[in-house]
Amino acid sequence: MKSKISILFLIMLGAAVCIAQSSSGQQDSAESALREAFVGRQILLKLDMPGTQKGVDLDFGQNDPLVWRDYENRMKEFGVALHKGDQATVTSLVVKNDRIEFHLDGGGYGTAHDDTGSVTARIIPKSSEQERMEKALKDTTDRERRRDLQDRIDREESRRRFLQSQENSAAMVAQQIKQQEIANRRLHGGSRFNLRWKGGIPSQELSAASVRMRLASFVDFDNNAAQQQQRAVLPTPAATANNDPLTALHRGMSLKELMNLLGSGQLVSQETGANGLLNQEMLYLTESSKVHVTLVDGIVIRYTIESR
């Protein structure tokens, strides 16, 4: 009896494996066909797209597939990478168990290989001299000797804490610069649509015609209105000409370097943040441009250039 049950179990297990392999093969084949149909094509967007690999979720288990709450939060957090009316290129298409990922202009910043980490301050350890004095203090009973050792330890600890505060300040400035750089990368990293179904993708949805239909409210695949809707490209300000000093302006430069480049400028605002760092907003005027510069602890972390 046990032998018959074992054989029946093995038969059922083998059948399940065959079905799973067949389903996987069909999905791989459908993914290849979808890639061939869409990857490399240009489309016209009918809505703004957030600058994140999270993209825009479309849940086809509800009447309105656009998940508005997530969409709004991602727009606020990451900004707009692709605007309504922009042309974008389909750079990848990935089929997973419960969704089809439709990647545009790179698919969005924040994937595994993208740098989204933080800057941490280097820890200043106790010096070998301080550790030696602390050990001597434990082994000494002479009152005068202990007082002298404690004074020297306090001075050494004060020096260590001063160096640590400098490291902490430098790390906070570097973190703000890095956050600004990541924000800029997000605006140039593309985005994606995630076409989702609960419990798995229905087989009839794995076709080019179905994907076009599902995205029709958000994407113009025919690009008929490209010339009319595409956002105008602003001319490059005269300040970016090769012979203009503004070409040397960059994040991370010191206030002294900034003043040597553009002069004293106008202090618009100044305050000390909760982290103890001095935040300054400066305005510089050239013949053709207005330059707004944000400094933290005397380091340029952000700037914008406008035509006058």
C-alpha positions in Angstrom: 0.0 0.0 0.0 2.8 2.4 1.0 4.6 1.5 -2.3 1.5 2.5 -4.3 1.1 5.8 -2.5 4.8 6.6 -3.1 4.5 5.8 -6.8 1.3 8.0 -7.0 3.1 10.8 -5.2 6.1 10.7 -7.6 3.8 10.7 -10.6 1.9 13.8 -9.3 5.2 15.5 -8.5 6.5 14.8 -12.0 3.4 16.2 -13.5 3.6 19.3 -11.4 7.2 19.8 -12.5 6.3 19.4 -16.1 3.5 21.9 -15.8 5.8 24.5 -14.1 8.5 24.0 -16.7 5.9 24.4 -19.5 4.5 27.6 -17.9 8.0 29.0 -17.5 8.9 28.2 -21.1 5.7 29.9 -22.3 6.5 33.0 -20.2 10.1 33.1 -21.5 8.8 32.9 -25.1 6.2 35.7 -24.4 8.9 37.9 -22.8 11.1 37.5 -25.9 8.2 38.4 -28.2 7.3 41.4 -26.1 11.0 42.6 -26.1 11.1 42.3 -29.8 7.9 44.3 -30.2 8.8 47.2 -27.9 12.5 47.5 -26.9 14.2 50.2 -28.9 10.9 52.0 -29.9 10.2 55.6 -29.0 6.9 56.5 -27.3 5.2 59.7 -26.2 4.3 60.1 -22.6 0.8 61.3 -21.5 1.8 61.8 -17.8 4.8 62.8 -15.7 7.1 59.9 -14.6 8.9 59.8 -11.2 12.7 59.6 -11.1 12.9 56.2 -9.4 13.2 52.5 -10.3 9.9 52.1 -8.4 8.2 53.8 -11.4 4.4 54.0 -11.9 2.3 51.1 -10.6 -0.7 50.1 -12.7 -2.9 47.6 -10.9 -5.4 45.9 -13.3 -7.4 44.3 -10.4 -9.2 47.6 -9.9 -11.3 50.0 -12.0 -8.7 52.8 -12.1 -5.3 51.0 -12.5 -3.2 53.9 -11.6 -2.2 53.7 -7.9 -2.6 57.4 -7.2 -1.3 57.5 -3.7 2.0 55.8 -4.6 2.3 57.9 -7.7 1.9 61.1 -5.7 4.3 60.1 -3.0 7.0 59.1 -5.5 6.6 62.3 -7.5 7.1 64.3 -4.2 10.0 62.2 -3.0 12.0 61.7 -6.3 10.9 64.5 -8.6 10.0 64.2 -12.3 12.5 62.3 -14.6 10.3 62.2 -17.7 7.6 64.9 -18.4 4.2 64.6 -20.0 4.8 65.2 -23.7 8.4 63.8 -23.6 9.6 61.3 -26.1 11.2 58.3 -24.4 12.9 55.1 -25.5 11.8 51.6 -24.3 15.1 50.3 -23.0 14.0 47.1 -21.5 11.0 44.9 -20.8 10.9 42.3 -18.0 8.2 39.7 -17.3 8.0 38.5 -13.7 5.4 36.4 -11.9 2.9 39.1 -11.2 4.0 42.0 -13.3 5.4 43.3 -16.6 8.1 46.0 -16.2 8.1 48.5 -19.0 11.5 50.4 -18.7 11.9 53.9 -20.3 15.2 55.7 -20.8 17.0 53.4 -18.4 14.2 52.3 -16.1 14.7 54.7 -13.2 17.6 55.4 -10.8 17.9 53.3 -7.7 18.6 49.8 -9.0 21.2 47.5 -7.3 24.2 49.0 -9.2 23.2 52.7 -8.5 24.8 54.5 -5.7 22.2 55.5 -3.1 24.4 55.1 0.0 25.3 57.6 2.7 28.5 59.3 3.8 29.7 58.4 7.3 32.3 60.2 9.4 35.6 58.7 10.1 35.9 57.7 13.8 38.9 59.3 15.5 40.1 56.8 18.0 42.0 57.5 21.2 45.7 58.0 20.7 48.1 55.5 22.0 49.4 58.2 24.4 45.9 58.7 25.8 45.5 55.0 26.3 48.9 54.8 28.0 48.0 57.6 30.4 44.6 56.1 31.2 46.3 52.8 32.1 48.9 54.7 34.2 46.1 56.5 36.0 44.5 53.2 37.1 47.9 52.0 38.4 48.8 55.2 40.3 47.8 56.0 43.8 49.9 59.2 44.2 47.5 62.1 44.4 49.7 64.6 42.6 50.6 62.1 39.9 46.9 61.3 39.4 46.0 64.9 39.1 48.7 65.5 36.5 47.7 62.5 34.5 44.0 63.4 34.5 44.8 66.9 33.2 46.9 65.5 30.4 44.2 63.0 29.6 41.5 65.7 29.5 43.6 67.8 27.1 44.1 64.8 24.8 40.4 63.9 24.9 39.5 67.5 24.1 41.8 67.4 21.1 40.3 64.1 20.0 36.7 65.4 20.3 37.7 68.5 18.3 39.1 66.4 15.5 35.9 64.2 15.6 33.7 67.3 15.3 35.6 68.3 12.2 35.2 64.9 10.7 31.4 64.9 11.5 31.0 68.3 9.9 32.9 67.3 6.8 30.8 64.1 6.5 27.5 66.1 6.8 28.6 68.5 4.1 29.7 65.5 1.9 26.3 63.8 2.5 24.4 66.9 1.4 26.5 67.1 -1.7 26.0 63.4 -2.4 22.2 63.7 -1.9 22.1 66.6 -4.4 24.2 64.5 -6.9 21.8 61.5 -6.5 18.8 63.8 -6.9 20.3 65.1 -10.2 21.0 61.5 -11.4 17.4 60.5 -10.7 16.2 63.3 -13.0 18.3 61.7 -15.8 17.8 58.0 -15.0 14.5 57.4 -16.7 11.5 55.6 -15.1 9.2 52.7 -15.7 5.6 51.3 -15.7 4.8 48.2 -13.6 1.8 46.4 -15.1 0.5 44.3 -12.1 -2.0 41.5 -11.7 -2.8 39.7 -8.4 -2.0 36.0 -8.4 0.0 36.1 -11.6 -0.2 37.5 -15.2 -3.2 36.1 -17.2 -1.9 34.3 -20.3 -3.9 36.6 -22.6 -2.1 39.6 -21.2 1.3 38.4 -22.5 0.9 39.9 -26.0 2.0 43.1 -27.6 -1.6 44.1 -28.4 -2.6 43.7 -24.8 0.3 45.7 -23.4 -0.4 48.5 -25.9 -4.1 48.5 -24.8 -3.2 48.5 -21.1 -0.8 51.5 -21.6 -3.0 53.4 -24.1 -4.1 55.9 -21.4 -0.5 56.7 -20.4 1.5 56.3 -23.6 1.2 57.2 -27.3 2.9 54.4 -29.2 2.2 56.0 -32.6 3.9 59.3 -31.7 1.5 61.3 -33.9 1.6 64.3 -31.7 5.3 64.3 -31.0 6.0 67.7 -32.7 3.1 69.4 -31.0 3.5 68.0 -27.5 7.2 67.7 -27.0 8.5 70.2 -24.5 10.6 73.0 -25.9 14.3 72.8 -25.4 15.6 75.9 -23.6 18.6 77.5 -25.1 21.9 77.2 -23.2 22.5 80.4 -21.2 25.2 82.6 -22.4 26.9 82.0 -19.0 27.9 78.5 -20.1 30.1 79.7 -22.9 33.6 78.4 -22.8 35.2 81.7 -22.0 32.9 82.5 -19.1 34.1 81.9 -15.5 30.9 80.2 -14.6 32.2 77.1 -16.4 34.5 76.6 -13.5 31.7 76.7 -10.9 31.2 73.3 -9.3 29.8 71.6 -6.2 32.4 71.0 -3.5 34.4 74.2 -4.0 35.1 76.3 -1.0 33.7 79.8 -0.3 37.2 81.2 -0.9 37.4 79.6 -4.3 33.9 80.9 -5.1 34.8 84.5 -4.1 38.0 84.3 -6.2 35.9 83.1 -9.2 32.8 85.4 -8.9 33.7 88.1 -6.3 32.1 88.8 -2.9 28.5 88.5 -4.1 25.3 89.2 -2.1 24.4 87.3 1.0 20.7 86.5 0.7 20.2 84.5 3.9 22.2 82.8 6.6 21.3 80.5 9.4 22.7 77.8 11.6 20.9 74.5 11.1 19.9 71.9 13.7 23.2 70.0 12.9 25.3 73.1 13.9 26.4 73.8 10.3 26.2 77.3 8.8 23.8 77.5 5.8 24.2 80.4 3.4 22.3 81.5 0.3 24.4 83.8 -2.0 23.5 85.7 -5.2 26.0 86.6 -7.9 25.3 88.8 -10.9 27.2 88.7 -14.1 26.6 90.6 -17.4 24.2 87.9 -18.6 23.3 85.7 -15.6 22.0 85.4 -12.1 23.8 82.8 -10.1 22.1 81.4 -6.9 24.5 79.4 -4.7 23.8 77.4 -1.5 26.8 76.8 0.8 26.9 74.6 3.9 29.8 75.2 6.3 31.6 77.1 3.6 31.2 74.5 0.9 29.1 74.8 -2.3 26.5 72.1 -2.4 24.0 73.5 -5.0 23.8 76.3 -7.6 21.5 77.5 -10.3 22.2 79.8 -13.3 19.5 82.0 -14.8 19.6 84.4 -17.7 19.1 88.1 -16.8 
